[in-house]
Amino acid sequence: MTTAQLLEGASLLNWRRLQLKRGGRRVDFDWLLDLAGGLSWSSLQRLLVEPQQMVQLKVALQELEQIWGLHLDQAIPLQHLVGRCPWRDVELAVSAAALIPRQETEVLVDLALKAVAGMSVGRWADLGTGSGAIAVALSRAMPSTPGHAVDLSADALALARTNLEALAPKGRWHLHQGRWWDPLEPWWGRLDLVVCNPPYIPSELIHNLDSVVRDHEPHLALAGGIDGLHAIREVVAGACRALAPAGWILIEHHHDQSDSVLELLKEAGLTSIRAAQDLEGIKRFAMACRSRSHPS
């Protein structure tokens, strides 16, 4: 980043109008002003009322212009260009190695913590950890509980390590490279909470995704096979073997997969099966429990 810049509010607002004329969404540009420039949304609103105020930006306007131009010209996610993304109560490092954490996945974490409230959680796991967002959240919520973050991608695990080392309690989390449950075999039957945000986009829909996602986020973390359920089938199939008795599993899925995922959980022999909605009221999550009497 270049040096900070002090300027009059009216000048900043005029520059902002010129940048928005280049294209793009106002909400995205104001996000850039906040995260890279240090001008919060509330400060921007005050500036619209009192444009005579002086504004201190963390970086020069020229650098913000360059970032915005790259975003417009090449559809590069602003989060990748800035290298950071606010999520829950933290600011995560992000890159093209893993999906940018979505707001709806914050709901998945809340559901997971609610499911085990009052339980003595001995061990948790995050399958397909990507940036490590879920693992960071679980570590911070249960700082004395050991946990495991799994991903097939070495690059994603490196990113997850960066975030866990910066944001999570030390010494209570472990990273594993491999496919879903496989690296966790030594702990099968002892996992009290498992959270998974797998790839679930049907293959034929990948080309319809916004170019910001399609061209710049890893397809390994997006593509879920012909019906989008390939990874979810694998995860559900191993759940009863890997979960502890009365252990919970929570899975994020595509907007139209709720009935299919609930049926998979039922066929696997899990209990207390139910769906949960995202912030827009769409059934986006499925959760289930291993029976205390189910054979491992």
C-alpha positions, 0 to 999 in steps of 0.5 A, spaced: 500 500 500 502 507 498 502 512 503 496 515 506 492 521 504 489 527 507 483 531 503 477 535 503 471 531 503 468 534 497 474 532 493 473 525 495 466 525 494 467 528 487 472 523 486 467 517 488 462 519 483 467 519 477 469 512 479 462 510 479 461 512 472 466 507 470 462 502 472 461 497 478 456 497 484 456 502 489 456 497 494 462 494 492 466 501 491 464 503 498 466 496 501 473 498 498 473 505 501 472 502 507 477 496 507 482 499 503 481 506 504 479 506 512 473 510 510 467 506 514 460 506 511 458 510 517 463 516 516 462 516 509 454 517 510 456 523 515 461 526 509 455 526 505 452 531 510 458 535 512 462 535 505 467 540 508 470 535 513 477 533 512 478 525 511 484 521 512 485 515 507 490 509 509 492 509 502 492 514 496 486 515 491 491 513 485 492 506 489 484 505 490 483 507 482 488 502 480 484 496 484 477 499 482 480 498 475 482 491 475 476 489 478 472 492 473 477 490 467 478 483 469 473 481 474 478 480 480 474 480 486 476 486 490 477 481 496 483 478 492 486 485 490 486 487 497 488 481 500 483 481 506 475 480 508 471 481 514 468 475 516 464 475 523 468 478 528 475 477 524 478 480 518 481 474 514 486 473 509 484 471 502 487 469 496 485 465 489 487 459 493 480 458 497 473 461 496 472 468 499 468 466 505 460 468 504 456 471 509 451 465 509 456 461 512 456 465 518 449 462 519 452 455 519 457 457 524 451 459 529 447 453 527 453 449 529 454 452 536 447 452 538 447 445 536 452 443 541 450 448 546 450 445 553 454 439 550 461 437 552 465 438 546 471 434 546 473 435 539 471 438 532 472 438 525 472 442 519 471 438 512 474 442 506 476 448 510 478 453 505 481 459 508 480 456 515 474 461 516 469 456 520 475 453 523 477 460 526 470 461 528 470 454 532 477 455 535 475 462 538 468 460 540 471 453 543 478 455 545 480 449 550 477 444 545 481 441 540 479 441 533 481 439 526 481 442 519 481 438 513 482 440 505 485 437 499 488 443 497 495 444 499 495 452 497 488 452 501 491 449 507 497 454 507 492 460 507 488 456 513 494 456 517 495 463 516 488 465 518 489 460 524 495 462 526 493 470 526 486 469 529 485 462 533 488 460 540 494 457 539 496 449 540 488 447 540 487 446 532 491 441 527 491 442 519 490 435 515 491 435 507 486 429 504 479 428 502 474 429 507 474 424 513 480 420 511 486 424 514 481 424 521 481 416 521 485 416 528 479 420 531 473 416 528 468 415 533 470 421 537 468 427 533 462 431 537 461 436 532 463 436 524 461 442 520 462 442 512 461 447 506 463 442 500 463 444 493 455 443 491 454 447 484 452 442 479 457 442 473 453 445 468 451 451 472 459 453 473 459 457 466 453 461 469 456 463 475 458 471 475 465 472 472 468 474 479 467 467 481 467 463 475 474 466 473 477 467 480 475 462 485 478 455 485 473 450 481 475 444 486 471 448 491 465 450 487 464 444 482 459 438 486 459 434 480 453 433 475 447 434 480 452 438 485 451 432 491 458 428 489 462 431 495 456 431 500 454 424 498 461 422 500 461 426 507 454 423 509 456 416 507 462 417 513 458 421 518 456 415 522 463 412 522 466 418 524 462 422 529 461 420 536 455 418 539 450 424 539 455 428 535 452 433 530 454 434 523 452 440 519 452 441 512 451 447 507 448 446 500 445 449 494 439 453 494 435 447 491 438 441 494 435 441 501 430 435 500 436 431 497 441 432 502 436 431 508 434 424 504 441 422 504 442 424 512 436 419 513 439 413 509 445 414 512 442 412 519 443 419 522 437 422 527 434 429 529 435 431 521 432 438 520 433 443 515 435 451 516 435 457 512 440 462 510 439 470 511 434 470 505 430 465 508 432 459 503 433 452 506 441 452 505 443 448 511 442 441 513 444 438 520 443 431 523 446 427 529 449 420 530 444 416 535 447 414 541 446 407 540 448 407 532 454 402 531 460 405 529 
